[in-house]
Amino acid sequence: MKNDHLPPRAEPVGPGDPAPRFTLLDQNRDEWSLADHLGRGDVVLCFYPLDFTSVCGDEMSCLTAEMDRFRDRGAVPVGISCDSFAAHKAWAEQLGLTHTLLADMHRHVCRAYGFYWDELNVASRGTVVIGPDGTVRWAQSREPGSAMDLDDVLGATAR
């Protein structure tokens, strides 16, 4: 499970770009591979800086609370930060999160998608909708304190 082959990007991915393929550990230490989830519907990657912080908690809680809306649209939301799988597990248990949280501990994936906050050495805040064909359908980069607008994200997924 190496992602060091992924070239870093200076700017976030955008519509029409091929989504970099990766495999990371989730909060249960299981491997989660983008390639395994393509072809079934949209994958929504939600990059965020840190577990146990307010805006990040609000965003991830929203994903769990709105899971039925994602499923109705054939989309799978996934959180990604540079925290460890152990931190993800503790945070998920604390907040009651039921969706997948991926541990990008080596920062290869956030850099490959262009969502890297160099000053803090963590993922920056952003969301990417990837279509079943592996192409970026929609992407949005946000300031650290700005949470995603769920309706914007859902609107970017297939119907």
Backbone as ProteinMPNN parsed JSONL, in Angstrom:
{"seq_chain_A": "MKNDHLPPRAEPVGPGDPAPRFTLLDQNRDEWSLADHLGRGDVVLCFYPLDFTSVCGDEMSCLTAEMDRFRDRGAVPVGISCDSFAAHKAWAEQLGLTHTLLADMHRHVCRAYGFYWDELNVASRGTVVIGPDGTVRWAQSREPGSAMDLDDVLGATAR", "coords_chain_A": {"N_chain_A": [[0.845, -1.177, 0.0], [1.424, 1.544, -1.142], [1.638, 4.963, -1.809], [3.422, 6.663, -2.832], [4.021, 7.067, -5.45], [2.411, 8.963, -6.479], [2.224, 12.033, -8.086], [2.743, 15.287, -6.703], [0.491, 18.1, -6.691], [0.315, 21.574, -7.405], [-1.975, 23.067, -7.46], [-5.467, 22.525, -6.67], [-7.206, 19.584, -7.93], [-9.438, 19.581, -10.765], [-12.635, 19.771, -12.537], [-12.896, 17.273, -15.026], [-10.288, 16.392, -14.777], [-8.261, 13.442, -14.373], [-8.856, 11.369, -11.603], [-6.476, 10.89, -9.107], [-5.399, 7.628, -8.334], [-5.506, 5.723, -5.362], [-4.668, 4.015, -2.272], [-5.565, 3.74, 1.043], [-5.458, 3.389, 4.667], [-8.378, 2.853, 6.619], [-10.383, 3.97, 9.461], [-10.629, 1.595, 10.799], [-8.401, 0.192, 10.27], [-8.494, -1.094, 7.879], [-7.821, -1.645, 4.426], [-8.633, 0.797, 2.035], [-9.487, 1.388, -1.183], [-9.529, 3.6, -3.898], [-9.922, 2.669, -6.511], [-11.444, 0.367, -6.107], [-13.933, 1.376, -5.594], [-14.82, 2.805, -7.734], [-16.997, 2.982, -10.584], [-19.3, 2.167, -9.382], [-20.782, 4.32, -8.689], [-20.776, 7.791, -7.708], [-17.873, 8.976, -5.968], [-17.219, 10.78, -3.123], [-14.793, 12.731, -1.99], [-13.758, 14.122, 0.943], [-11.655, 16.328, 2.054], [-9.974, 17.307, 4.983], [-8.482, 19.286, 7.646], [-7.842, 18.399, 10.463], [-8.646, 15.899, 12.903], [-10.836, 16.102, 15.748], [-11.423, 18.841, 15.81], [-13.416, 21.817, 15.516], [-14.834, 22.781, 13.025], [-14.16, 20.73, 11.292], [-15.282, 18.576, 12.643], [-17.991, 19.309, 12.495], [-18.398, 19.139, 9.703], [-17.86, 16.373, 9.182], [-19.723, 15.146, 10.851], [-22.027, 15.983, 9.6], [-21.844, 14.561, 7.186], [-22.273, 11.911, 8.072], [-24.849, 12.217, 9.172], [-26.332, 12.796, 6.91], [-26.203, 10.57, 5.319], [-28.154, 8.957, 4.042], [-29.118, 10.638, 2.035], [-26.866, 10.824, 0.397], [-26.632, 8.115, -0.377], [-29.059, 7.83, -1.764], [-28.446, 9.192, -4.043], [-26.59, 7.625, -5.145], [-23.991, 7.934, -4.259], [-20.867, 7.844, -2.462], [-19.632, 9.114, 0.454], [-16.464, 10.081, 1.777], [-14.178, 10.784, 4.313], [-11.001, 12.435, 4.51], [-7.968, 12.888, 6.114], [-4.765, 13.856, 7.504], [-4.406, 12.644, 9.874], [-3.906, 9.776, 12.039], [-5.071, 6.359, 11.653], [-5.826, 5.449, 14.152], [-6.415, 7.804, 15.581], [-8.546, 8.634, 13.986], [-10.375, 6.565, 14.525], [-10.919, 6.884, 17.301], [-12.033, 9.451, 17.257], [-14.22, 9.079, 15.535], [-15.727, 7.316, 17.076], [-16.247, 8.976, 19.278], [-17.832, 11.018, 18.11], [-19.805, 9.555, 16.88], [-19.576, 8.877, 14.208], [-20.273, 7.306, 11.127], [-19.4, 6.928, 8.572], [-16.653, 6.314, 6.272], [-13.347, 7.107, 7.247], [-10.279, 8.18, 6.126], [-6.778, 7.63, 6.511], [-4.285, 9.622, 5.678], [-1.458, 9.566, 6.29], [1.129, 9.951, 5.3], [0.846, 12.016, 3.612], [0.641, 11.844, 0.839], [-1.683, 11.573, -0.726], [-3.332, 13.854, -0.241], [-1.61, 15.776, -1.243], [-1.405, 14.928, -3.92], [-3.931, 15.48, -4.834], [-3.966, 18.168, -4.583], [-4.678, 19.394, -2.219], [-3.233, 20.432, 0.155], [-1.925, 21.797, 3.058], [0.668, 23.521, 3.576], [1.909, 25.084, 5.622], [1.01, 23.966, 8.048], [1.45, 21.31, 7.615], [-0.621, 19.509, 6.947], [-3.69, 18.198, 5.542], [-5.528, 20.407, 3.447], [-8.708, 22.138, 3.406], [-11.241, 20.804, 1.446], [-13.366, 19.516, -1.193], [-14.026, 16.815, -3.359], [-15.726, 15.503, -6.065], [-15.918, 12.474, -7.612], [-16.573, 10.863, -10.578], [-18.068, 7.715, -11.72], [-16.37, 6.839, -13.737], [-13.867, 7.571, -12.962], [-13.095, 10.166, -13.295], [-12.698, 13.544, -12.29], [-15.53, 15.189, -11.308], [-16.421, 17.445, -9.994], [-14.973, 19.95, -7.945], [-13.962, 21.615, -4.974], [-12.214, 24.021, -3.198], [-11.685, 25.208, 0.069], [-11.438, 27.782, 2.579], [-9.737, 27.41, 5.769], [-11.609, 27.697, 7.996], [-14.081, 27.417, 6.818], [-16.897, 25.607, 6.268], [-18.16, 22.919, 4.215], [-20.847, 23.283, 1.868], [-23.505, 21.351, 1.994], [-25.613, 21.005, 0.158], [-24.481, 22.029, -2.203], [-22.484, 20.124, -2.635], [-23.976, 17.703, -2.869], [-25.469, 18.441, -5.083], [-23.576, 18.272, -7.052], [-23.217, 15.623, -7.468], [-24.155, 12.616, -9.265], [-27.458, 11.992, -10.426]], "CA_chain_A": [[0.0, 0.0, 0.0], [2.27, 2.727, -1.277], [1.074, 6.02, -2.628], [4.499, 7.607, -3.11], [4.099, 7.254, -6.905], [1.491, 10.044, -6.848], [2.897, 13.331, -8.169], [2.023, 16.375, -6.033], [-0.054, 19.186, -7.512], [0.347, 22.89, -6.763], [-3.368, 23.537, -7.404], [-6.408, 21.406, -6.556], [-7.772, 18.968, -9.122], [-10.645, 20.243, -11.241], [-13.482, 18.975, -13.424], [-12.245, 16.72, -16.205], [-9.007, 15.769, -14.426], [-8.348, 12.075, -13.86], [-8.649, 11.304, -10.152], [-5.359, 10.023, -8.735], [-5.784, 6.376, -7.657], [-4.779, 5.547, -4.109], [-5.155, 3.098, -1.251], [-5.228, 4.194, 2.395], [-6.126, 2.68, 5.755], [-9.495, 3.562, 7.244], [-10.342, 4.019, 10.92], [-10.583, 0.224, 11.318], [-7.146, -0.357, 9.739], [-8.766, -1.829, 6.646], [-7.428, -0.916, 3.225], [-9.702, 1.377, 1.223], [-8.89, 1.757, -2.461], [-10.431, 4.321, -4.795], [-10.224, 1.805, -7.654], [-12.49, -0.583, -5.72], [-15.216, 2.067, -5.453], [-15.217, 3.399, -9.012], [-17.905, 2.161, -11.36], [-20.537, 1.926, -8.622], [-21.433, 5.604, -8.457], [-19.816, 8.841, -7.386], [-17.122, 8.967, -4.712], [-17.059, 12.155, -2.641], [-13.65, 12.835, -1.081], [-13.846, 15.332, 1.767], [-10.376, 16.581, 2.71], [-10.081, 18.222, 6.121], [-7.182, 19.376, 8.316], [-7.54, 17.662, 11.69], [-9.678, 15.351, 13.777], [-11.032, 16.763, 17.043], [-11.543, 20.285, 15.673], [-14.838, 22.147, 15.399], [-15.393, 22.783, 11.673], [-13.98, 19.376, 10.766], [-16.313, 17.767, 13.299], [-19.289, 19.669, 11.911], [-18.482, 18.57, 8.349], [-17.931, 14.92, 9.215], [-21.023, 14.801, 11.442], [-23.003, 16.224, 8.538], [-21.783, 13.44, 6.249], [-22.95, 10.774, 8.682], [-26.277, 12.53, 9.315], [-26.968, 12.86, 5.589], [-25.799, 9.392, 4.554], [-29.248, 8.504, 3.18], [-29.167, 11.504, 0.848], [-25.772, 10.391, -0.481], [-27.004, 6.814, -0.939], [-30.132, 8.046, -2.743], [-27.828, 9.713, -5.268], [-25.583, 6.661, -5.578], [-22.672, 8.485, -3.921], [-20.225, 7.393, -1.224], [-18.752, 10.137, 1.016], [-15.305, 9.589, 2.513], [-13.336, 11.831, 4.883], [-9.558, 12.186, 4.432], [-7.051, 13.836, 6.754], [-3.438, 13.301, 7.747], [-4.398, 11.985, 11.176], [-3.739, 8.326, 11.986], [-6.283, 5.546, 11.743], [-6.204, 5.373, 15.568], [-7.096, 9.064, 15.905], [-9.836, 8.577, 13.299], [-11.272, 5.64, 15.232], [-11.347, 7.524, 18.553], [-12.891, 10.586, 16.908], [-15.469, 8.52, 14.997], [-16.494, 6.802, 18.224], [-16.698, 10.117, 20.078], [-18.892, 11.758, 17.412], [-20.787, 8.649, 16.295], [-19.438, 8.898, 12.748], [-20.444, 5.965, 10.553], [-18.789, 6.846, 7.245], [-15.231, 5.995, 6.223], [-12.325, 8.139, 7.439], [-9.02, 7.653, 5.618], [-5.578, 8.166, 7.137], [-3.247, 9.985, 4.704], [-0.384, 9.937, 7.212], [2.329, 10.354, 4.568], [0.445, 13.213, 2.859], [0.741, 11.634, -0.607], [-2.972, 11.736, -1.4], [-3.754, 15.269, -0.215], [-0.727, 16.5, -2.171], [-1.746, 14.537, -5.294], [-5.197, 16.134, -5.178], [-3.771, 19.608, -4.469], [-5.286, 19.87, -0.979], [-2.189, 20.325, 1.173], [-1.683, 23.044, 3.79], [2.094, 23.414, 3.862], [2.263, 25.71, 6.908], [0.699, 23.065, 9.161], [1.757, 19.948, 7.206], [-1.853, 18.728, 6.992], [-4.58, 18.406, 4.398], [-6.349, 21.612, 3.487], [-10.128, 21.821, 3.336], [-11.778, 20.763, 0.102], [-14.213, 18.38, -1.533], [-13.895, 16.375, -4.746], [-16.683, 14.484, -6.505], [-15.325, 11.666, -8.671], [-17.564, 10.047, -11.271], [-17.771, 6.281, -11.815], [-15.297, 6.594, -14.699], [-12.589, 7.989, -12.385], [-12.83, 11.56, -13.663], [-13.22, 14.532, -11.347], [-16.759, 15.833, -11.782], [-16.561, 18.726, -9.297], [-14.023, 20.12, -6.84], [-14.042, 22.907, -4.306], [-11.244, 24.293, -2.143], [-12.254, 26.18, 1.003], [-10.584, 28.302, 3.644], [-9.748, 26.504, 6.925], [-12.792, 27.784, 8.844], [-15.304, 27.391, 6.009], [-17.434, 24.261, 6.072], [-18.783, 22.677, 2.908], [-22.287, 23.423, 1.736], [-23.931, 20.015, 1.609], [-26.433, 21.056, -1.053], [-23.56, 22.173, -3.327], [-21.822, 18.827, -2.848], [-24.967, 16.766, -3.399], [-25.825, 18.897, -6.425], [-22.51, 17.907, -7.987], [-23.238, 14.181, -7.665], [-25.105, 12.135, -10.275], [-28.834, 11.756, -9.906]], "C_chain_A": [[0.887, 1.235, 0.0], [1.586, 3.712, -2.199], [2.141, 7.026, -3.029], [4.727, 7.818, -4.609], [3.238, 8.428, -7.369], [2.238, 11.376, -6.929], [2.081, 14.409, -7.456], [1.574, 17.437, -7.031], [0.037, 20.481, -6.72], [-1.064, 23.441, -6.566], [-4.295, 22.332, -7.27], [-6.856, 20.86, -7.916], [-9.039, 19.721, -9.509], [-11.438, 19.343, -12.158], [-12.747, 18.561, -14.69], [-10.903, 16.074, -15.932], [-9.225, 14.306, -14.045], [-8.057, 12.093, -12.354], [-7.472, 10.39, -9.847], [-5.847, 8.802, -7.943], [-4.901, 6.184, -6.438], [-5.422, 4.464, -3.27], [-4.656, 3.613, 0.087], [-5.913, 3.3, 3.418], [-7.269, 3.529, 6.291], [-9.38, 3.473, 8.767], [-10.316, 2.631, 11.56], [-9.327, -0.532, 10.873], [-7.366, -1.268, 8.541], [-8.316, -0.978, 5.471], [-8.668, -0.46, 2.465], [-9.036, 1.899, -0.042], [-9.915, 2.469, -3.33], [-10.85, 3.419, -5.955], [-11.353, 0.826, -7.349], [-13.873, 0.057, -5.676], [-15.678, 2.754, -6.737], [-16.14, 2.435, -9.755], [-19.227, 1.897, -10.677], [-21.375, 3.185, -8.458], [-20.358, 6.628, -8.148], [-19.13, 8.581, -6.05], [-16.885, 10.424, -4.353], [-15.945, 12.169, -1.609], [-13.724, 14.172, -0.364], [-12.545, 15.474, 2.555], [-10.591, 17.578, 3.84], [-8.777, 18.191, 6.914], [-6.956, 18.407, 9.483], [-8.78, 17.106, 12.369], [-9.753, 16.215, 15.046], [-11.003, 18.288, 16.95], [-12.982, 20.599, 15.254], [-15.402, 22.072, 13.982], [-15.276, 21.389, 11.063], [-15.033, 18.435, 11.356], [-17.692, 18.047, 12.746], [-19.45, 19.044, 10.528], [-18.656, 17.056, 8.385], [-19.239, 14.442, 9.846], [-22.137, 14.967, 10.421], [-23.012, 15.059, 7.544], [-22.514, 12.222, 6.806], [-24.454, 11.017, 8.755], [-27.022, 12.475, 7.985], [-26.622, 11.661, 4.703], [-26.898, 8.903, 3.613], [-29.345, 9.353, 1.917], [-28.047, 11.147, -0.13], [-26.135, 9.066, -1.156], [-28.076, 6.957, -2.018], [-29.587, 8.537, -4.078], [-26.744, 8.763, -5.786], [-24.166, 7.102, -5.283], [-22.18, 7.951, -2.578], [-19.319, 8.511, -0.716], [-17.653, 9.516, 1.883], [-14.526, 10.791, 3.039], [-11.868, 11.445, 4.77], [-8.824, 13.291, 5.175], [-5.724, 13.131, 6.985], [-3.319, 12.657, 9.125], [-4.278, 10.468, 10.989], [-5.089, 7.617, 12.028], [-6.758, 5.454, 13.192], [-6.92, 6.65, 16.017], [-8.467, 9.091, 15.247], [-10.826, 7.705, 14.063], [-11.796, 6.282, 16.514], [-12.327, 8.659, 18.277], [-14.236, 10.1, 16.387], [-16.339, 7.986, 16.121], [-17.049, 7.943, 19.065], [-17.891, 10.82, 19.439], [-20.001, 10.869, 16.843], [-20.751, 8.651, 14.777], [-19.527, 7.474, 12.207], [-19.824, 5.828, 9.167], [-17.278, 6.608, 7.379], [-14.382, 7.245, 6.417], [-10.995, 7.524, 7.036], [-7.825, 8.402, 6.189], [-4.477, 8.37, 6.088], [-2.006, 10.457, 5.474], [0.895, 10.387, 6.519], [2.081, 11.53, 3.624], [0.527, 13.051, 1.336], [-0.568, 11.956, -1.326], [-3.417, 13.193, -1.392], [-2.873, 16.1, -1.148], [-1.08, 16.188, -3.626], [-3.047, 15.189, -5.763], [-5.095, 17.661, -5.067], [-4.43, 20.216, -3.236], [-4.298, 19.664, 0.173], [-1.917, 21.708, 1.748], [-0.26, 22.972, 4.337], [2.466, 23.96, 5.237], [2.053, 24.78, 8.092], [1.005, 21.6, 8.864], [0.556, 19.014, 7.363], [-2.625, 18.951, 5.696], [-5.282, 19.747, 4.559], [-7.806, 21.187, 3.306], [-10.613, 21.875, 1.887], [-12.572, 19.493, -0.134], [-14.08, 18.097, -3.021], [-14.953, 15.309, -5.01], [-16.075, 13.795, -7.722], [-16.416, 10.791, -9.274], [-17.143, 8.599, -11.356], [-16.638, 5.944, -12.77], [-13.928, 7.038, -14.188], [-12.189, 9.405, -12.732], [-13.444, 12.49, -12.619], [-14.416, 15.225, -11.998], [-16.867, 17.252, -11.232], [-15.514, 18.78, -8.191], [-14.165, 21.519, -6.273], [-12.994, 22.957, -3.199], [-11.839, 25.369, -1.245], [-11.216, 26.626, 2.022], [-10.723, 27.406, 4.879], [-11.034, 26.549, 7.763], [-14.107, 27.688, 8.114], [-15.746, 25.956, 5.741], [-18.059, 24.14, 4.685], [-20.283, 22.946, 3.0], [-22.786, 22.095, 1.184], [-24.759, 20.011, 0.331], [-25.573, 21.24, -2.305], [-22.913, 20.827, -3.67], [-22.797, 17.835, -3.458], [-25.392, 17.147, -4.81], [-24.801, 18.515, -7.47], [-22.467, 16.404, -8.255], [-24.278, 13.817, -8.715], [-26.466, 11.931, -9.625], [-29.235, 10.324, -10.095]], "O_chain_A": [[1.069, 1.885, 1.03], [1.028, 3.342, -3.232], [1.823, 8.114, -3.51], [5.54, 8.658, -4.997], [3.326, 8.841, -8.525], [2.826, 11.808, -5.938], [0.858, 14.443, -7.588], [2.198, 17.64, -8.073], [-0.143, 20.483, -5.502], [-1.319, 24.191, -5.624], [-3.949, 21.234, -7.708], [-6.881, 21.58, -8.913], [-9.638, 20.413, -8.685], [-10.971, 18.264, -12.525], [-12.075, 19.364, -15.337], [-10.414, 15.294, -16.75], [-10.253, 13.963, -13.461], [-7.123, 12.754, -11.901], [-7.46, 9.237, -10.278], [-6.619, 8.94, -6.994], [-3.699, 6.449, -6.477], [-6.555, 4.049, -3.513], [-3.467, 3.89, 0.249], [-6.83, 2.549, 3.087], [-7.158, 4.75, 6.404], [-8.392, 2.959, 9.292], [-10.011, 2.508, 12.746], [-9.212, -1.741, 11.077], [-6.525, -2.11, 8.227], [-8.412, 0.248, 5.505], [-9.619, -1.219, 2.277], [-8.139, 2.74, 0.014], [-11.041, 1.996, -3.481], [-12.02, 3.413, -6.337], [-12.137, 0.49, -8.237], [-14.881, -0.649, -5.717], [-16.81, 3.233, -6.811], [-16.065, 1.22, -9.569], [-20.179, 1.452, -11.317], [-22.557, 3.107, -8.123], [-19.168, 6.358, -8.309], [-19.73, 8.037, -5.123], [-16.409, 11.208, -5.174], [-16.117, 11.685, -0.491], [-13.75, 15.227, -0.998], [-12.354, 14.828, 3.586], [-11.301, 18.57, 3.678], [-8.046, 17.201, 6.873], [-5.971, 17.669, 9.484], [-9.828, 17.751, 12.407], [-8.825, 16.963, 15.356], [-10.603, 18.957, 17.902], [-13.675, 19.744, 14.703], [-16.375, 21.352, 13.761], [-16.197, 20.924, 10.391], [-15.601, 17.603, 10.648], [-18.482, 17.124, 12.549], [-20.5, 18.486, 10.211], [-19.515, 16.517, 7.687], [-19.8, 13.434, 9.415], [-23.08, 14.177, 10.387], [-24.079, 14.623, 7.111], [-23.283, 11.576, 6.094], [-25.245, 10.129, 8.438], [-28.207, 12.143, 7.945], [-26.735, 11.736, 3.48], [-26.604, 8.476, 2.497], [-29.628, 8.827, 0.841], [-28.252, 11.163, -1.343], [-25.964, 8.915, -2.365], [-28.017, 6.296, -3.054], [-30.2, 8.318, -5.123], [-26.06, 9.075, -6.761], [-23.233, 6.694, -5.974], [-22.969, 7.648, -1.682], [-18.331, 8.839, -1.374], [-17.886, 8.557, 2.619], [-14.243, 11.721, 2.284], [-11.519, 10.273, 4.915], [-9.024, 14.476, 4.906], [-5.583, 11.943, 6.692], [-2.248, 12.177, 9.498], [-4.524, 9.95, 9.9], [-6.108, 8.203, 12.392], [-7.961, 5.387, 13.442], [-7.911, 6.588, 16.744], [-9.444, 9.517, 15.863], [-11.988, 8.076, 14.225], [-12.996, 6.229, 16.784], [-13.328, 8.81, 18.977], [-15.278, 10.644, 16.753], [-17.555, 8.182, 16.117], [-18.194, 7.885, 19.514], [-18.847, 11.179, 20.127], [-21.022, 11.374, 16.376], [-21.778, 8.45, 14.128], [-18.93, 6.551, 12.761], [-19.734, 4.719, 8.642], [-16.716, 6.696, 8.47], [-14.653, 8.297, 5.837], [-10.619, 6.467, 7.542], [-7.843, 9.624, 6.333], [-3.824, 7.416, 5.665], [-1.566, 11.597, 5.327], [1.674, 11.139, 7.105], [2.989, 11.982, 2.927], [0.484, 14.049, 0.618], [-0.559, 12.543, -2.408], [-3.836, 13.716, -2.424], [-3.361, 17.039, -1.777], [-1.058, 17.081, -4.473], [-3.234, 15.419, -6.957], [-6.038, 18.369, -5.42], [-4.709, 21.414, -3.207], [-4.511, 18.826, 1.049], [-1.704, 22.669, 1.009], [-0.019, 22.433, 5.417], [3.267, 23.348, 5.944], [2.836, 24.802, 9.042], [0.848, 20.741, 9.732], [0.685, 17.887, 7.843], [-2.256, 19.784, 4.868], [-5.592, 20.168, 5.674], [-8.094, 20.012, 3.079], [-10.417, 22.873, 1.193], [-12.47, 18.525, 0.619], [-14.029, 19.015, -3.839], [-15.06, 14.332, -4.269], [-15.758, 14.435, -8.725], [-17.101, 10.063, -8.556], [-15.985, 8.275, -11.094], [-16.009, 4.894, -12.643], [-12.931, 6.899, -14.897], [-11.051, 9.803, -12.485], [-14.551, 12.261, -12.131], [-14.314, 15.774, -13.095], [-17.346, 18.155, -11.918], [-15.207, 17.761, -7.572], [-14.45, 22.476, -6.992], [-12.903, 22.05, -2.371], [-12.429, 26.333, -1.734], [-10.24, 25.923, 2.285], [-11.73, 26.711, 5.02], [-11.499, 25.496, 8.2], [-15.16, 27.86, 8.727], [-15.05, 25.193, 5.071], [-18.436, 25.136, 4.068], [-20.891, 22.848, 4.066], [-22.515, 21.758, 0.032], [-24.619, 19.107, -0.493], [-25.885, 20.678, -3.355], [-22.812, 20.447, -4.837], [-22.481, 17.192, -4.46], [-25.648, 16.275, -5.641], [-25.124, 18.441, -8.656], [-21.766, 15.955, -9.161], [-25.171, 14.608, -9.019], [-26.576, 11.723, -8.417], [-30.344, 9.938, -9.725]]}, "name": "protein", "num_of_chains": 1, "seq": "MKNDHLPPRAEPVGPGDPAPRFTLLDQNRDEWSLADHLGRGDVVLCFYPLDFTSVCGDEMSCLTAEMDRFRDRGAVPVGISCDSFAAHKAWAEQLGLTHTLLADMHRHVCRAYGFYWDELNVASRGTVVIGPDGTVRWAQSREPGSAMDLDDVLGATAR"}
